[in-house]
Amino acid sequence: MIDDQARREFINELWERFEQLQQWAEANWPDQENPLTSADFVEARKEILGLRNPAQAPGKVPEAREPEQGGAQYENLNPAPWP
Protein backbone atom coordinates (compact mmCIF):
# COMPACT_ATOMS: atom_id res chain seq x y z
CA MET A 1 0.00 0.00 0.00
CA ILE A 2 1.21 3.50 -0.82
CA ASP A 3 2.09 5.64 2.17
CA ASP A 4 0.62 9.12 2.63
CA GLN A 5 3.93 10.91 2.08
CA ALA A 6 4.43 9.33 -1.35
CA ARG A 7 0.83 10.16 -2.28
CA ARG A 8 1.28 13.81 -1.22
CA GLU A 9 4.53 14.14 -3.17
CA PHE A 10 2.90 12.70 -6.28
CA ILE A 11 -0.13 14.99 -6.03
CA ASN A 12 2.07 18.06 -5.44
CA GLU A 13 4.17 17.31 -8.51
CA LEU A 14 1.08 16.55 -10.59
CA TRP A 15 -0.47 19.86 -9.47
CA GLU A 16 2.66 21.81 -10.46
CA ARG A 17 2.81 20.12 -13.86
CA PHE A 18 -0.89 20.74 -14.41
CA GLU A 19 -0.44 24.45 -13.66
CA GLN A 20 2.37 24.58 -16.22
CA LEU A 21 0.15 22.81 -18.75
CA GLN A 22 -2.68 25.25 -18.06
CA GLN A 23 -0.39 28.25 -18.57
CA TRP A 24 0.89 26.78 -21.83
CA ALA A 25 -2.64 26.01 -23.04
CA GLU A 26 -3.88 29.52 -22.24
CA ALA A 27 -0.89 31.10 -24.00
CA ASN A 28 -1.10 28.89 -27.12
CA TRP A 29 -4.87 28.58 -27.56
CA PRO A 30 -5.51 29.26 -31.26
CA ASP A 31 -8.96 30.88 -30.87
CA GLN A 32 -7.99 34.27 -29.41
CA GLU A 33 -11.57 35.56 -29.74
CA ASN A 34 -12.63 32.93 -27.17
CA PRO A 35 -9.60 32.56 -24.89
CA LEU A 36 -9.22 29.84 -22.32
CA THR A 37 -9.55 30.82 -18.67
CA SER A 38 -8.90 29.06 -15.40
CA ALA A 39 -12.62 28.23 -15.30
CA ASP A 40 -12.04 25.84 -18.22
CA PHE A 41 -9.80 23.74 -15.99
CA VAL A 42 -11.99 23.49 -12.86
CA GLU A 43 -13.12 19.91 -13.40
CA ALA A 44 -9.57 18.70 -13.99
CA ARG A 45 -8.49 20.40 -10.76
CA LYS A 46 -11.28 18.61 -8.88
CA GLU A 47 -10.07 15.29 -10.24
CA ILE A 48 -6.50 15.99 -9.15
CA LEU A 49 -7.65 17.03 -5.69
CA GLY A 50 -9.75 13.86 -5.53
CA LEU A 51 -6.53 11.86 -5.59
CA ARG A 52 -5.85 12.97 -2.01
CA ASN A 53 -8.55 10.59 -0.83
CA PRO A 54 -9.80 8.30 -3.61
CA ALA A 55 -12.88 7.37 -1.56
CA GLN A 56 -14.06 11.02 -1.75
CA ALA A 57 -13.20 11.64 -5.41
CA PRO A 58 -15.74 13.61 -7.46
CA GLY A 59 -18.21 11.38 -9.22
CA LYS A 60 -17.56 8.49 -6.87
CA VAL A 61 -20.79 6.92 -5.69
CA PRO A 62 -20.74 6.37 -1.94
CA GLU A 63 -21.39 2.84 -0.80
CA ALA A 64 -24.92 2.22 0.42
CA ARG A 65 -25.14 2.00 4.19
CA GLU A 66 -27.29 -0.47 6.02
CA PRO A 67 -30.26 0.89 8.05
CA GLU A 68 -28.46 0.27 11.35
CA GLN A 69 -25.56 2.37 10.03
CA GLY A 70 -27.87 5.31 9.30
CA GLY A 71 -28.84 4.25 5.79
CA ALA A 72 -32.31 4.35 4.26
CA GLN A 73 -34.99 2.18 5.84
CA TYR A 74 -36.77 1.83 2.49
CA GLU A 75 -35.66 2.30 -1.09
CA ASN A 76 -38.28 2.51 -3.81
CA LEU A 77 -37.06 0.35 -6.66
CA ASN A 78 -40.17 0.80 -8.81
CA PRO A 79 -39.63 3.14 -11.76
CA ALA A 80 -41.84 6.19 -12.05
CA PRO A 81 -44.62 5.85 -14.62
CA TRP A 82 -44.10 7.48 -17.99
CA PRO A 83 -45.93 10.81 -18.17
Contacts in CASP RR format, 6 or more apart in sequence:
PFRMAT RR
TARGET T0000
AUTHOR 0000-0000-0000
METHOD contacts of the structure
MODEL  1
MIDDQARREFINELWERFEQLQQWAEANWPDQENPLTSADFVEARKEILG
LRNPAQAPGKVPEAREPEQGGAQYENLNPAPWP
7 51 0 8 1.000
7 52 0 8 1.000
8 52 0 8 1.000
10 51 0 8 1.000
11 48 0 8 1.000
11 51 0 8 1.000
11 52 0 8 1.000
14 48 0 8 1.000
14 51 0 8 1.000
15 48 0 8 1.000
18 41 0 8 1.000
18 44 0 8 1.000
18 45 0 8 1.000
18 48 0 8 1.000
22 38 0 8 1.000
22 41 0 8 1.000
25 36 0 8 1.000
26 35 0 8 1.000
26 36 0 8 1.000
26 37 0 8 1.000
29 35 0 8 1.000
29 36 0 8 1.000
43 58 0 8 1.000
46 58 0 8 1.000
47 57 0 8 1.000
47 58 0 8 1.000
50 56 0 8 1.000
50 57 0 8 1.000
50 58 0 8 1.000
51 57 0 8 1.000
54 60 0 8 1.000
64 71 0 8 1.000
64 72 0 8 1.000
65 71 0 8 1.000
67 73 0 8 1.000
END
